[in-house]
Amino acid sequence: MFENSAALRSSMKNDVLSGLTVALALVPEAVAFALIAGVEPLVGLYAAFMVGLITSIFGGRPGMISGATGAMAVVMVALVADHGVEYLFAAVVLTGLIQLLAGVLRIARFIRLVPHPVMLGFVNGLAIVIFLAQLSQFGEPGGTGWAAGTFLEGSILDVAWLPSAQLTVMLGLIALTMSIIHFLPKLTTAIPSSLVAILVVSLLVVGLQVDTKVVGDIASIAGGFPSFHIPSVPFSFETLTIILPYAVVLAAIGLIESLLTLRLIDEITETRGNGNRECLGQGLANTLTGLFGGMGGCAMIGQSMINVNSGGRGRLSGITAAISLLAFILFASSLIEQIPIAALVGVMFIVVIGTFEWSSFRIIRRVPRQDAFVLITVSAVTVFTDLAVAVIVGVIISALVFAWNHAKEVRVEKRENRYGSHYYTVHGPLFFGSTASFSEQFTPRDDNTDVIIDFADSRVVDHSGIEAIDALAMRYKKNNRTLHLIHLSRECKKLLKKAGDMVEVNVVEDPDYFVAIEDADWGDEPMVN
């Protein structure tokens, strides 16, 4: 009993301290992403508070941190520029409703379709994006360059760099921050090393009056409680046509990033989150955030890694981060604005190092070339465009590679049996990718008058396979050959239109499986097994 109580107290302490660390790191990120989207800093801070709080309570992954993200912010730019911030709030509400619908429909299970090379590319690409996002902090306040969140939205040459003296000081403070985070855990793990690093560097800068860039140089974070506000937009079909495309893209990006981050945290903590519950939590968070003047958001891999590495495992860590962020806005803005940007950049650089899968350099020569290509492609597309596009591209490439490889697996063995019939045995799946290879292996003109095709070692997967069998039957019929099709499932027999009378029924030996096809009428029977 006492051991359980002590473990609970230790867990709560870790959650509270890691949550406080995350809150400090959230401030410049939320402000930067708000500026990317073209809205006031408080709009990003309110989103970080509300999305973080609601997903921590109702989401499906304890320990995962959500808030305003760059991946979603870059989508919002055009909407805010063309129609104003009120249309953004309406789009965020609609985004949340779409995500709620996704949770009800339980689409989270489809994240299992994301192959491991795509996951590695996602992690590496996001680590690079986090790194690039920090480079804008080396520029003058209000300068342009890589703050926009994607590689193509700025260039390193666009940054109005800090004077050499300030740049040197900033690099030194970043190095100090990273050193504390790296070496402190070797001495003690009682307090998160990231929090200690931020406090030590902040006290050093304030105590020695070091001239360096601080949070207050970006924007003021002082404000009040977020207030309920119905978006001031016309409730018309025209408004819907404006915000719906943005809402769909935002919902997709938010869910993909959240579910992939959930998988990553699952692997790190060796526990399992609930994807469908996370969809519902993200949907509820964005719906309410849009009604309280926030820009919406999703899971944040950088802050989630800070939380997990700092010992945060429970829901209390995310709740603490959100409430601490609100407390900063209400009561401690003047203190938080004194935190050196270098300390926060140092924390994020450690996150980049910990997030990037360095082992991918070692395994890239060992895995199949197509997997290596997918990994590199997803990483590059994540950096140059956005996460949703990268994951979709990766899944499509992987699916095409899978189809191509399995298309080559179908083979046909031909022999002549003792009755003078040509006997074909089909091996491998028959689907849209393998039908051409399947058809090429038969010779109706040269075969004997009696032909048997045995599908015992094959499986007809889709409608393309059915059509290939029908077409083959017509070729034999035109050449006046008697064709026997054996060992087809009963669903195949029902779907065959031209070759149906050529199927020999064997109730004992015929396999029982379903064909993936939408226009078959099975009554109450399932269409896909």
Secondary structure, 3 states (H helix, E strand, C coil): CHHHHHHHHHHHHHHHHHHHHHHHHHHHHHHHHHHHHCCCHHHHHHHHHHHHHHHHHHCCCCCCCEECCHHHHHHHHHHHHHHCHHHHHHHHHHHHHHHHHHHHCCHHHHHHHCCHHHHHHHHHHHHHHHHHHHHHHHECCCCECCCCCCHHHCCHHHECECCHHHHHHHHHHHHHHHHHHHHHHHCCCCCCHHHHHHHHHHHHHHHHCCCCCEHHHCCCCCCCCCCCCCCCCCCCHHHHHHHHHHHHHHHHHHHHHHHHHHHHHHHHHCCCCCHHHHHHHHHHHHHHHHHCCCCCCEECHHHHHHHHHCCCCCHHHHHHHHHHHHHHHHCCHHHHCCCEHHHHHHHHHHHHHHHCCCHHHHHCCCCCHHHHHHHHHHHHHHHHCCHHHHHHHHHHHHHHHHHHHHHCCCEEEEEECCCCCEEEEEEEEECCCCHHHHHHCCCCCCCCCEEEEEEEEEEECEHHHHHHHHHHHHHHHHCCCEEEEECCCHHHHHHCCCCHHHECCCCCCCCCCCCECCCCCCCCCCCCC
